[in-house]
Amino acid sequence: MNAVGLFSSIAVCGVLAASGAHARCRMTNVVAIPVAEDSQQLVTRGAIDGRSMRVLIDTGSNASLIWRSAVERLGLHVMTGPRMRMLGLGGESYVDATFVHKLQVGSVALKNVRVPVAGDLPIDIDFILGGDLLVRGSVEFDVRHGVVRTMQTAQCSPAELPYWAETYSMADLIGSPRDTRAVRLEVLLNGHRVRAQIDSGSSLSFVGEPVTDAAGVRYVDHGLEVVGIGQHSLKTWIAEVDSVKVGDEIVRGARLLVASLGKYQTMEHIGSRIPVPAGQQPEMLLGMDFLRAHHVLIDNATRKMVFTYEGGPVFQIDNPAAPDATSSDQTGPLSADD
């Protein structure tokens, strides 16, 4: 699947522009995808060759793909080839492919494309909309208003990106500018530097076990078991963290899930579902709990992530609270100066 070709075929459906003194800043090729939260997952509807499908918005996946259990229902023919594997939480899955005449997700319309097929355990998702289509340019998560937008930005300074608010937080993206399929940034966990990845496909945020040991967090209980692309599940633990600093936002007194993220890796390292190059694997996943609490714009042109706190707990280990609720065991974010 040619990721560049796929992204260039996305339809232009609007233009956002800064006003007044910032009129040079342009956000074009804006594609709005209506989304909803279901079982703590960010989902939308789509169609393959006229058949309706359920789509997961997943920045933790480097590649878009059809889940294997959905192939028969969608009436697709699977083609086998060289035995490639995708690695992620839960181990590995062999990759096949299928040919799709028309793939539609919101206003994203692709024709006559070859799409990977993977994923071993049955789930209620048919299609993974991954980083190859989501974050080639810039992507905006406005979960509270039920929309994800992809776009191209031009001549925008970081201060012009958060068009919806006057005050905002900001974090630098790390990694090569050429590697735009994964959104990675540095997080301070109890002052300890951690490589994190924005993972909209993960219901909750996770920290890798070696990182928590180095950061000196406190384990307080056993957590739930989690699954990914492979056939295994991972046990988790609940840990108390004194402070989590993302860019210039600080969350104090958080509880996070801890897992041995690389337990079933045999060849490469992971996002939530799909491999990333060795040596660049994330040590922390910022999942839907983080995105639910913020309005986020990730801009590859400036290599910045700008975000504003929208309310509710930033990290949580159980069912999400109401959007305007506060957590009894963690504070909301503070500015870096607080």
Secondary structure per residue as TSV (DSSP state, phi and psi in degrees):
chain	resnum	aa	ss	phi	psi
A	1	M	-	360.0	122.6
A	2	N	-	-83.6	104.4
A	3	A	H	-64.8	-38.0
A	4	V	H	-65.0	-44.3
A	5	G	H	-62.9	-39.6
A	6	L	H	-63.2	-45.0
A	7	F	H	-66.7	-37.0
A	8	S	H	-68.5	-16.6
A	9	S	T	-88.9	-0.5
A	10	I	S	-67.5	134.6
A	11	A	-	-73.9	146.0
A	12	V	-	-82.0	125.2
A	13	C	-	-127.0	11.4
A	14	G	-	166.7	172.6
A	15	V	-	-137.0	131.1
A	16	L	E	-105.8	140.2
A	17	A	E	-139.1	140.0
A	18	A	-	-71.5	155.9
A	19	S	-	-108.0	170.5
A	20	G	G	61.8	-128.7
A	21	A	G	-67.0	-15.3
A	22	H	G	-104.4	28.7
A	23	A	T	-66.1	-17.4
A	24	R	T	-72.4	-26.0
A	25	C	-	-69.7	126.4
A	26	R	E	-128.1	137.6
A	27	M	E	-120.9	106.3
A	28	T	E	-119.5	178.0
A	29	N	E	52.9	41.1
A	30	V	E	-78.1	120.7
A	31	V	E	-116.0	116.9
A	32	A	E	-96.8	124.2
A	33	I	E	-111.6	113.4
A	34	P	E	-68.6	133.5
A	35	V	-	-132.4	161.5
A	36	A	E	-144.2	154.4
A	37	E	E	-92.2	131.3
A	38	D	E	-140.5	117.7
A	39	S	T	54.4	42.9
A	40	Q	T	63.5	20.6
A	41	Q	E	-114.5	147.0
A	42	L	E	-94.0	109.2
A	43	V	E	-125.8	158.8
A	44	T	E	-144.8	176.4
A	45	R	E	-105.0	150.0
A	46	G	E	-149.9	-171.8
A	47	A	E	-151.6	144.4
A	48	I	E	-122.6	119.9
A	49	D	T	49.1	41.8
A	50	G	T	84.8	-5.1
A	51	R	E	-97.4	129.5
A	52	S	E	-66.4	144.7
A	53	M	E	-143.7	157.6
A	54	R	E	-99.8	126.3
A	55	V	E	-116.6	132.5
A	56	L	E	-98.3	128.4
A	57	I	E	-84.1	112.6
A	58	D	-	-137.6	93.8
A	59	T	T	-72.8	-10.6
A	60	G	T	-78.3	-9.9
A	61	S	-	-102.4	122.3
A	62	N	S	-67.3	-24.5
A	63	A	S	-129.6	144.0
A	64	S	-	-77.2	145.4
A	65	L	E	-158.8	161.5
A	66	I	E	-97.0	131.1
A	67	W	E	-72.2	137.7
A	68	R	G	-58.2	-37.4
A	69	S	G	-67.5	-14.0
A	70	A	G	-93.0	-10.3
A	71	V	T	-60.8	-49.4
A	72	E	T	-64.7	-42.9
A	73	R	T	-62.6	-33.5
A	74	L	T	-85.3	0.1
A	75	G	T	68.7	36.0
A	76	L	-	-102.5	152.6
A	77	H	-	-102.0	125.0
A	78	V	E	-88.9	131.6
A	79	M	E	-109.3	126.3
A	80	T	E	-92.0	152.7
A	81	G	E	-148.6	-150.8
A	82	P	E	-54.8	138.8
A	83	R	E	-77.4	75.9
A	84	M	E	-77.7	155.4
A	85	R	E	-130.1	145.0
A	86	M	E	-107.6	136.2
A	87	L	E	-115.0	146.2
A	88	G	E	-171.2	-163.3
A	89	L	T	-58.2	129.2
A	90	G	T	95.0	1.0
A	91	G	E	112.5	-128.6
A	92	E	E	-136.9	158.4
A	93	S	E	-139.4	133.3
A	94	Y	E	-70.4	146.2
A	95	V	E	-107.6	125.4
A	96	D	E	-110.6	-165.2
A	97	A	E	-150.4	161.7
A	98	T	E	-144.1	156.1
A	99	F	E	-101.2	129.9
A	100	V	E	-118.2	127.7
A	101	H	E	-74.2	-41.3
A	102	K	E	-147.6	126.8
A	103	L	E	-120.2	125.4
A	104	Q	E	-127.3	124.9
A	105	V	E	-132.5	106.8
A	106	G	T	60.0	-127.5
A	107	S	T	-92.9	5.6
A	108	V	E	-80.8	118.3
A	109	A	E	-128.0	120.0
A	110	L	E	-120.5	141.2
A	111	K	E	-125.2	140.6
A	112	N	E	52.9	62.8
A	113	V	E	-122.8	150.5
A	114	R	E	-94.8	126.3
A	115	V	E	-122.4	134.2
A	116	P	E	-63.0	150.8
A	117	V	E	-125.0	125.4
A	118	A	E	-158.5	178.8
A	119	G	-	98.9	121.3
A	120	D	-	-101.3	-40.6
A	121	L	S	-82.4	135.8
A	122	P	-	-61.3	133.7
A	123	I	-	-136.5	173.5
A	124	D	S	-94.4	24.1
A	125	I	-	-115.3	137.2
A	126	D	-	-97.1	-35.9
A	127	F	E	-138.4	138.0
A	128	I	E	-102.9	116.1
A	129	L	E	-91.1	103.5
A	130	G	-	-101.2	-170.1
A	131	G	H	-63.8	-24.8
A	132	D	H	-63.3	-30.0
A	133	L	H	-102.7	-22.8
A	134	L	H	-87.7	-41.6
A	135	V	S	-122.9	24.5
A	136	R	S	-63.5	-40.2
A	137	G	S	-103.5	-101.3
A	138	S	E	-132.6	153.6
A	139	V	E	-137.6	139.7
A	140	E	E	-120.8	129.8
A	141	F	E	-108.5	111.6
A	142	D	E	-120.2	72.2
A	143	V	G	-64.3	-37.8
A	144	R	G	-59.7	-35.0
A	145	H	G	-99.6	9.7
A	146	G	T	68.2	41.9
A	147	V	E	-148.5	142.3
A	148	V	E	-119.3	133.2
A	149	R	E	-120.8	136.2
A	150	T	E	-105.6	150.6
A	151	M	E	-164.1	170.7
A	152	Q	E	-116.1	134.8
A	153	T	E	-110.7	150.9
A	154	A	E	-146.6	133.5
A	155	Q	S	58.6	34.1
A	156	C	-	-105.5	132.0
A	157	S	-	-83.1	159.7
A	158	P	G	-54.2	-35.8
A	159	A	G	-67.3	-20.3
A	160	E	G	-89.1	-12.4
A	161	L	S	-69.5	-43.8
A	162	P	-	-78.3	71.5
A	163	Y	T	-64.1	-16.8
A	164	W	T	-89.6	-6.8
A	165	A	-	-149.6	155.7
A	166	E	S	-88.7	-32.3
A	167	T	S	-113.1	148.3
A	168	Y	-	-160.3	166.1
A	169	S	E	-108.0	160.6
A	170	M	E	-145.7	144.4
A	171	A	E	-137.4	146.8
A	172	D	E	-81.1	138.4
A	173	L	B	-80.3	144.4
A	174	I	-	-114.4	165.3
A	175	G	S	95.2	172.7
A	176	S	-	-67.8	138.8
A	177	P	T	-58.9	-23.0
A	178	R	T	-73.2	-23.0
A	179	D	-	-92.6	78.3
A	180	T	-	-98.2	4.8
A	181	R	S	-80.3	-20.3
A	182	A	S	-121.7	140.0
A	183	V	-	-103.5	105.7
A	184	R	E	-120.6	145.0
A	185	L	E	-150.9	169.1
A	186	E	E	-96.8	132.6
A	187	V	E	-120.9	142.6
A	188	L	E	-100.8	117.1
A	189	L	E	-107.2	106.8
A	190	N	T	53.3	35.9
A	191	G	T	83.3	-4.6
A	192	H	E	-92.2	129.7
A	193	R	E	-72.1	130.6
A	194	V	E	-132.9	136.0
A	195	R	E	-83.0	116.8
A	196	A	E	-116.2	158.2
A	197	Q	E	-130.5	135.5
A	198	I	E	-73.5	119.7
A	199	D	-	-130.4	90.9
A	200	S	T	-71.0	-12.2
A	201	G	T	-84.5	-9.2
A	202	S	S	-97.4	125.1
A	203	S	S	-61.7	-34.6
A	204	L	S	-130.4	164.2
A	205	S	-	-83.8	145.5
A	206	F	E	-130.8	153.1
A	207	V	E	-124.2	139.8
A	208	G	E	-69.8	143.9
A	209	E	H	-56.9	-45.7
A	210	P	H	-61.3	-31.9
A	211	V	H	-66.1	-43.5
A	212	T	H	-65.4	-35.5
A	213	D	H	-63.4	-43.6
A	214	A	H	-68.9	-32.8
A	215	A	H	-84.6	-8.4
A	216	G	T	72.2	36.9
A	217	V	-	-81.7	165.2
A	218	R	E	-107.2	122.5
A	219	Y	E	-78.7	132.6
A	220	V	E	-122.7	-18.2
A	221	D	E	-169.1	168.9
A	222	H	E	-82.1	146.4
A	223	G	-	-108.6	-168.3
A	224	L	-	-78.7	169.3
A	225	E	-	-95.2	142.5
A	226	V	E	-122.5	154.4
A	227	V	E	-129.8	162.5
A	228	G	-	-140.9	-132.3
A	229	I	S	-80.0	-22.6
A	230	G	S	-91.4	-163.1
A	231	Q	S	-98.8	-3.5
A	232	H	-	-103.5	163.8
A	233	S	E	-115.8	157.3
A	234	L	E	-114.6	133.7
A	235	K	-	-76.9	149.5
A	236	T	E	-129.4	161.7
A	237	W	E	-126.7	157.9
A	238	I	E	-101.9	130.7
A	239	A	E	-127.2	144.4
A	240	E	E	-94.1	133.7
A	241	V	E	-122.8	130.4
A	242	D	E	-66.0	-43.7
A	243	S	E	-151.4	141.0
A	244	V	E	-125.3	120.5
A	245	K	E	-113.6	115.7
A	246	V	E	-113.3	111.4
A	247	G	T	59.3	-125.3
A	248	D	T	-105.7	24.6
A	249	E	E	-110.2	136.9
A	250	I	E	-121.3	131.7
A	251	V	E	-113.9	125.7
A	252	R	E	-108.3	148.4
A	253	G	E	66.1	39.1
A	254	A	E	-87.3	155.9
A	255	R	E	-113.2	133.8
A	256	L	E	-130.0	151.9
A	257	L	E	-82.7	139.6
A	258	V	E	-117.4	134.2
A	259	A	E	-143.3	156.1
A	260	S	-	-83.8	85.4
A	261	L	T	-60.7	-30.5
A	262	G	T	-99.7	17.7
A	263	K	T	-57.8	-42.0
A	264	Y	T	-104.0	17.9
A	265	Q	-	-78.2	136.5
A	266	T	S	-123.8	-19.6
A	267	M	S	-131.3	-50.8
A	268	E	S	-128.2	-179.6
A	269	H	E	-112.7	173.9
A	270	I	E	-124.6	160.6
A	271	G	S	-96.9	-136.2
A	272	S	S	-82.1	-32.8
A	273	R	S	-132.5	-27.3
A	274	I	S	-122.7	147.4
A	275	P	E	-69.7	151.7
A	276	V	E	-122.2	161.6
A	277	P	-	-57.3	143.6
A	278	A	T	-56.1	141.3
A	279	G	T	88.4	-9.6
A	280	Q	-	-117.2	11.1
A	281	Q	-	-63.5	143.0
A	282	P	-	-72.3	150.1
A	283	E	S	-102.1	-8.2
A	284	M	E	-149.9	142.9
A	285	L	E	-113.2	123.5
A	286	L	E	-94.7	106.1
A	287	G	-	-97.0	-156.0
A	288	M	H	-66.0	-25.8
A	289	D	H	-63.2	-39.8
A	290	F	H	-67.0	-45.9
A	291	L	H	-68.0	-33.6
A	292	R	H	-63.5	-33.8
A	293	A	T	-85.6	-3.5
A	294	H	E	-135.7	159.0
A	295	H	E	-102.7	121.0
A	296	V	E	-125.7	134.9
A	297	L	E	-125.7	122.4
A	298	I	E	-106.3	116.4
A	299	D	E	-116.9	113.4
A	300	N	T	-78.5	-18.4
A	301	A	T	-67.3	-42.1
A	302	T	T	-98.4	-7.0
A	303	R	T	57.9	45.1
A	304	K	E	-129.4	152.3
A	305	M	E	-117.7	121.3
A	306	V	E	-110.2	142.8
A	307	F	E	-157.2	152.7
A	308	T	E	-128.0	144.0
A	309	Y	E	-76.4	128.7
A	310	E	-	-104.3	-11.4
A	311	G	S	119.8	158.6
A	312	G	S	84.9	172.5
A	313	P	-	-67.9	139.5
A	314	V	S	-77.3	-38.8
A	315	F	S	-124.3	138.6
A	316	Q	-	-150.0	156.1
A	317	I	S	-119.4	8.8
A	318	D	S	-137.4	-159.0
A	319	N	S	-62.7	142.6
A	320	P	-	-64.2	142.8
A	321	A	-	-81.2	173.9
A	322	A	-	-61.3	153.3
A	323	P	T	-55.6	-31.2
A	324	D	T	-101.3	12.4
A	325	A	-	-81.7	161.1
A	326	T	-	-120.2	153.7
A	327	S	-	-88.0	144.0
A	328	S	S	-80.6	-14.9
A	329	D	S	-118.2	11.2
A	330	Q	S	-153.8	150.1
A	331	T	-	-84.5	165.5
A	332	G	-	-74.3	175.6
A	333	P	-	-69.8	151.3
A	334	L	E	-115.4	161.6
A	335	S	E	-72.7	162.3
A	336	A	T	-65.1	-18.2
A	337	D	T	-88.1	-10.5
A	338	D	-	-78.3	360.0
